[in-house]
């Protein structure tokens, strides 16, 4: 008799990825809620299955088997108190760093606390039982499937990351009686690379680098990246918080954010991803992503991570640089990216008065070796379109990615070096949110705050934002218009001057142009607040202009068709049509 698998997709994913990672050994304990898993694997000859009735014993059996075989071992039990009996054995495994994967079954988590028999809350686990605990939910959308894939890979990789140890997978089941699936679905495997001899091949591949938010880089690290680019004909996509000061940087936002154009340079075989959360929603199209970081954690922002390298970033580049024995390649890829950037920038003729226009005019004249702090969203986005001197370091509070604290962070940074200029770019809501920081008594003369005051949260008025469809109604509550004097010409002025700042303001391009030299000057006996009054409609118009400088007719038609479909059918209807077309 042939074997079939459960129709429950989340359980299929678990089984598929166990096989992809070569995990064969399973210790099963009897129960009803884990039937979908056990019945699916028991006839699959790939697996070695052992039956242990007592879950306490099962966990200790797993300890012995994992230690002796030097292989990961899967435990699987039902709901109720069964999983609690794993605790002593998993504690043993935790302190011995034994690779055990405890799979516990659960009906829909909504039943927790509803007096349904055998339903227990496993969302909280003791800190010395497992290295991580994930819940693999029922699949109802492509997002669910992707999230499950990441969580399962994460749990499996955690059995060997940083010495390894036991992990927990809480498997939600529908108790489906359908075991008609004859094949398992393909599930993307993510591999953890820890040793040099495991490194995958890069030869013959089109390679890009993406650097998210990153601390200041040492010179030898920058040199290693530059050498890597020369050896592999690679290029480095950055935003202003990447802090890569090497030779092969491309400020990718203006290329990647075109509404109706996808440049060939955005497509690559491998994208090496380093750094942390980026404020630039940079649309790149790699076949696969290689994530490099000492923490060894999966960061799957682009949903196609293939390898996670648990190592120092420089170690990664040093290895691949030492591996190259041929002559350095021509930098054709970098040149094509840079040419693409230059061509798009050259199409800029003008913008309305806005954060984008100001960034366009001010970026070229920022003094070398200064530091700039950006508020999130519109402030960071606007400046990410334009290059400034390579010696300037950029920062933004992209970790928590909240509106609060951008001015405080700027002021804190300025205390580290009184000889450096520290610029801040901030909108009115973020500035007023953090207003208490501008009055601390330690402020010197090295701060330059550029305040773009459009009278509300302009992010929510931008043409691309979901809230923009409500027009002026957005002002009432969504974009929070008319606070703090409603673009008062004296409110910030009085605060600034009372606190010892120089204050400039402008309401026209001519006034901004006239005042920029004073604002960026390295000579001033006071810190400066420069308030520029703009309009949300103008901010949105400027963003739309810069995102439509380059147009591909085919891409324009595709995007237009999507908009028409979405308008007529809604999101779910559009997804259904796309699915039908794909299946055909």
N, C-alpha and C positions, 0 to 999 in steps of 0.2 A: 504494500500500500504506500502510495506517495504521500508526502507531507504537505500541508498547507499552513499558511500563517494567518494570524488574526487580521481582521479588516481595520482594526484600530491603528491609525497612522502613527500616532505618537509612540506606540509600542513597537511598530515596525521600524521606526527610526532608531530606537534603542538597540534592537537586535542587529540592524544593518551596520550601525557604528561599532558595536562590539566585534562584529566580524571584520570590519575594515581595519580595526586596530589590533586584530589578531588575538583577541581575548576569548579563550575557549572554555575555561573551567568554570562551571556553575554548580553551586550547592543550593538545591531547592528544598523548601519546607512546604508541607501541604497547606492548602487554603483555597478559598473561592475567589477572592479579589485578585489574586495573582495568576489565575488560570490562563488568561489571555497570553501572558508571557511564557509560562511554563509549557503550555500546550503547543506553542509556536516553535519552541526550541528543542523539544524532546525528540522530535523526529529528524532534526537537522543534524546530519552527521558531522558537521563542523565542530559541534560542541561536545565537551565531556561533562556529563551531568551526574551528580551524586545526590542522593536523597537522604536528608537528615531531619527527623521529625521535630526534635527539640531545637528551637531557634538559638537558645543559649549555647548548646553544643555546636550547632551549625557554625556560629561565628568563630568559635575556637578551632573547629575543624578547618575553617578557612585560613586561620592564622598559621596552622601547621602546614597546610598545603601551599600557601603563598611563600612561606619561608623556605620550604624544601625545594619547590619547583622554580623559585625566582620569577614567577609569573603572576599577573593579576588574577584574582579569584572573585567571581560574582556570587553574592548571596541574594536570594529572593524569597520573600515571605508575604503573607496576606496582611490584612489590616488588624484592627483590635490591638491587643497587647503583644502580639507576636513580635513586632519590631522592637518593643522595649527590651525583649530578651536578648537582642543583639548588643546591648550596651556594654556588658563586661568584656566581651570578646573584641568589640571595636575599640574600647579603651586600651586594651592590650596592643592592638594593631596600631593605634595612634602613636603610642610611645615607642614602638618598635619600627615605625615607618613602613608597615606592611601594606602592599597595594591591594586593598579589598574594596569592592564596589557593592554596597548594600542597596538593593532595589526593594523598596517597600511599596505596596499597592494601596491605592486610595480611590474611593468613589469621589464624585464631584465635591470639591472643597467647600461648596456652599452648604453641605450637610453637616459640617462641623458645628457642634453646639446645638443641633436641632433634634436631639433625642433619637437619632437614627442609630441602631445597633452597630457596633464594630467600627465606628467612625472616630478617629482620633487625630488631634492636631499635631503634626510633625514639623511645623514651620520653624520651631525653635529647637535647637539641639545643643547639648552641652559642648563647651568649647574644646574639650579634649577627647572627643569621640570620633569626629571626622574632620577632615581639612576643609571640606566644603559640602554644602547641601543644596541641591537644585530640585525644582519641581518641573516635571515634563508633562505639560498640559494637553488636553484634547485639542486636536488640530481642526480649526474651523476657518483658517485663512492662510495665505502664503506667509504672512508675518508670524503666525503661530508656528508654522513649520520651520522658518528660519530661526526663531528664538529657541525652539527645542533643539535644533541642530547645534547651536552655540553652547547651550547648557550641557548637553550630553558630552560634546567634545571637551568642554571645560572640566567636567567631572572626571572623565577618563584621563586627561592630561595631568590633573591634579594628583593622581596616584604616583606620579614620578617627578613632578615639579618640586624643586628645592628639597630633594631628599625623599619626597613622596609620602604616602600614607593612605588611610582609608577615606572613602567618600560616600555620600548618600545621594541616591536618586529616588525621589518620591514620584511614583508613576501613577498618574490618574487614569482610571479605567471606566468604561461605560458598561462593562460586563457583556460586551457583544458576543452573540452566539455565532457570528459569521466568521468562519475560518476558511474562506474561499480564496484568499490571496495566495497565488502560486509562486510569486516572486517577491522579494523585498525591494523597496525603492532604492535608487541610488541616493546615498547621503554623503555629502561632502565631508571628507576626513580632514581634520586639522592635525598636523604633526608638530610635536615639540622637538626642537633641535637644541641639544645641549653640548655636543662634542664635535670636534673638528671633522672627524671622519664621517659624520652624518650629513654634512653640508650638501644641499642639492646643487645641481649643475646650473650655471648661468650662461655658459658659452652659447653663442648664437641667438640669444634672446634680446628683444628690445626692452631696455630697462629704464624705468623712471624711479626717482626718489620723491617721497613726500615727507616734509618735515612739519609737524604740527607745532604747537607751542613748545618752546624749548628754552632751557636756561642758556646763559652765555656759554659759547663753545670755546674750548681751549684751542690754541693754534694748531697743535699736532692732530687734533680731531678734525678740524677743517681741512688740513692737508690730506688726511686719509680719505675724506669724502671726495676731494678734488681729484686725487689719484685714481679713485674708483671710477669716477666719471670718465677720466681719460682712458682707463683700461677697458671699460665696457661701453663706451659711446653713450653714456647716461646723462641725464639732466636732472636738476633738483627743482621741484615745484615747492614754493614757499608762500607763506603770508608774512605779515610784518612782525608776528610774534615768534617766528621760527628761529631768528637770531643766527642764521647761517650767513657768514660773511665771506664765503668762498667765491670762486670764479664762475660757477656754473648755475647760478640762481636764476629762476624765472618766476616772476610774480604772477602766478597763474590765474588769479581771480578774473581778470578782464577777458582772458581767453575762455575760461571754463564756464563763465556765467552768461554767455551770449544765449539769448532766448531761442534763436532760430538758426543756430550754427554750431556744429560739432567739429572742431579742428582735428585733423589726423594726428597731430602731436599729442592729443589727449588719450590716444589709444596705445596700449603697450602690452607686452607679454607679462612682465613682472613689475609690480610697484613695491619698492622697499619702503616701509612705513616706519618712521621713528618720531619721537616726540609725543606730546599729549594732545588734549582737546584743542582743535583749531576753530577759530571764529569764522574762517573762510569756508563757506559751503562749496568747496571746489569740486566740480563734477569731472572726475577722471574715469577712464574706462579700461582698467587693467584686466587681463585674463585671470590673474590671481594676485593676491597681496601677500607679501612676506613681512610680518611684524617683528621688529627687533626691539627688545627692551630687557633690562636685567630682571624685571619682575616675572617674566615668562607668562603673563596673563594674556588671554585672548581679548583683543580689541577689534571687533568685526564691524566697524562703521560702514564699510563698503560691501559687506555681505559676501565676500569671496576670499577671505583669508585662507591660505593654504598651509603656511608654516608660521610657527611662533618660535623665534630664536631667543632662548633664555640666556642672555649674555650682555656684557657691556657693548654698547653700540660700536665703539672703536674696534673691539675685538672682531666684530663681524666684518667691517671694512678691511681690516688688516689681513684677515684670512683670505678674502677674495683678491686682494691686491697681491699677496704673496703667491697665489695660485696661478696668476697670469705669467706665462713664459714668452709670449709673443710681443711684438712691437705694439706700442699704444695705437689705438684706433683714431681715425678722424672723428671730430666731434660734430658729426652731421646732425644728430638728434637735437643737441643743444642749440645748434644754429637754426634749425627749423622752428624750434619753440620760440627762440628769441626773435626771429623774423616775424613769426605770427604775432607776438606781443607788439612789436614795433608797427606792423601794418595796421593793427586795430587802433593803437594809440594815435597814429597819424591821421585817423579819420575823425578824431575829435576836433570840432570847430568851436563849440561853445556849450555852456549849460546855463540854466537859470541860477540865480544866487541860491546856494545850497551848501551842505556839507561837502558834497562831491566837487562842486566848483572850487570851494575853498581849498580842499585837498589838492586839486589839480594845480592851483596857483602857488600854494605854500610849500608843497613837498620839495620842489627843487631848491628852495632857499633855506631849508632847515640847516642849522649849523652842524658841521661834522662833529662826531664824538659825543653828541648829545643823546638823551634818552627820551622816548616818547611812550606815554601810557594812554591806551584807548579805552573808553567805555565800550560795552558790548554792542552787538548788532549794528545799528546804522553808523555809529562813529567808526568802529573797526572796519566795517564793510566799505565805507566810502574811501578810506585811506588805503585800503588794500588794492585799489586799482592802480596806484601810482607809485613809481619808484622814488626813493630818496637816497641820500648818501649812504654808501655801504657800511660806513663806520657807526651808524646810528643803531642802537638797540631798541627793540619794541616789546611792550608788555601789555597784557590785558587780563582781567580777572575771568579767564575762561574756565577755571577749575569748577567753581560752583555756577558760573555763568549767570550771575544775578545782576540786577541793576545797581545794587548797593555797593559802596566801598571803593569805587574807582578813584575818586578824588583823594580819599584817605590813603590808598595804596600809592598814588603819585606822591603825596606829601611824605609818606614814610620812606619811599625810595630817595627822595631829595635830601634826606637827612644823612645819607651815607657818604655823600661827596658834595661839599659846598662849592667846589670849583666847576662842577658840571651843570649844564642846563637840563632841566626836566620839564618836558612838555606834556600837557594833558589835553585830550580831545574828548569832549563830553557834551551830551544833549541836556536840555533844560530839566527834564524829569530826573535824570540820574544826578545832575548837579544839585538840585534842591533836595533830593533824597539824602545826599551826603553833605549837606550844607554845614553841619556842625564841625566838620574837619577843617574848614578853611580858617578857623579862628584860633587854632592852637598856637601857643606862644613860641614854638621852636622854628617857625617858618623863617627862612632867610630871604635872599634875593634871587634865587636860582629856579624859581617855579614860573611856568608860563601856561596858564589855563585858557584854552580856546573853548568858549561856551557857545554852542549853536542853539539858539533859542527860537524854536518854532511854535512855542505855546502849547505843546502837547507831546505825547509819545508818538512821534512821526512814524515809527516802525509800523504802527497799526493803520496808517494812512497810505503806506506804499502800495503801488498798484498790484504787487505780487502777493500781498498779505490777504488772508481769508477775510479779515475784518473790513477791507476796503470796499466791499460790496455794499456796505451800509451807508456809504457816503458821509454826509455831515452828521448823521446820527452817531457815528463812531466817537465823535468828540465828547458826548455826554458822559459816558462811563468807561468805554473801552480804551480810548487814547488819553483819557483824563485831561481834557483841555481846560484852560483858563485858571489854573491854580497859580499861586505865588505872583499875584499882581497881573496876570494875563498879559505877558510880554511888556511889563512895565519898563519904562526907560530909566527909572530911578531906583528900583528895588535893589538890583545887584550892584549898581553903582554906589549906593549908600553903604551897603554891607562891605564892599571891597575897600572903599576909601576909609571907612571907620576901622577896618582891620589892618590898615597899613599897606594895601596893594595899590599899584597903579591900575587905573581902569581905562580901557578903551572900548568904544562901541561903534558899530557900523550897521547901516540899513541898506546900503547900496554897494555894488561891485566897486565903484570908484572909491568909496570910503575904505573898503577892505583893502584894496590895492595900495592905497596911501598909507595905511597903518601897519601892513605886514612887516616892513623893515624895522619898525620900532618894536614890534612884538617878538621877532626872532633875534633881536640884537643881543649880543653877549654882554653888553654894557648897560647895566641898570642898577640903581641902588635899592630897588624894591622888586618883589615878585609882581607879576602882571596877570590880570584877568581881562581877556579880550572877548567881549560879547558881540556876536553877530546875529541879527534878527533875520530869520528866514521864514518861509511859508511852507506848510506841509505839502500843498499841491505842487509847489516848485521842487521840493525834495523828491517827491514821487516821479515827477517829470524827468528830473536829472537821472534818477536811477533807471528809468525806462530808456532814456537816450543811450546811456553807457552800455546797457545790456542788449542793445540792438544796433550796434555799430557794424557788425558783420552778419550777413544773412545768407543762408543756403536755401535755395528755392525748395528743394526736396524736404529739408527739415522744417521749413515754414509750413508746407502743406501738411506734414505729419502732425505738427503741433496744433494747427488750425482744426484738423479733423478730430483730434483728441478733445479740443475745447467744445466743438459742436456736439460730439457724442456725449460728453459729460453733461452738457447743458440739457440735452434732450432725454438722456437715459439715467443720469445720476452716476455716482461712483460705482455702485454695485452692478448696474446695467452695463457700464463701460467695461468692467472687469469680465463680465459674462461674455460679451461680444469678442473681446480679445482672446479669451479662453477657447471659444468656438473656432475662431480663425486659426489659432495655434494648432488645435487638434486636427484641423483639416490639412 
